[in-house]
Amino acid sequence: MNKDKVIEILGDVTWFMGVLILQAHRYDDIKTKDDSILAANMMHNLCSELEFTKDDITAITTFANNKLNNVINMSIDEEE
């Protein structure tokens, strides 16, 4: 198993789940809280089963955040 590739894929999954949760609740932070906690718990359990370290989990989160920021920046650039 290529750990870096798995981290990248889990980063994509984390990003995608986050976007779906936000869209499902019309970008309302308060309404998304329960679903976000559920998704975070599922990812935590998966990472525990894969025996990932805290650094690996940080890498997944960073990957997802970077992807989200890139999408936001691209949409802002398109609007200008």
Buried (B, 14 or more C-beta within 10 A) or exposed (E): EEEEEBBBEBBBBBBEBBBEBBEEBEEEEEBBEEBBEEBBEEBEEEBEEBEBEEEBBEBBBEBBBEBBEEEEEEEEEEEE
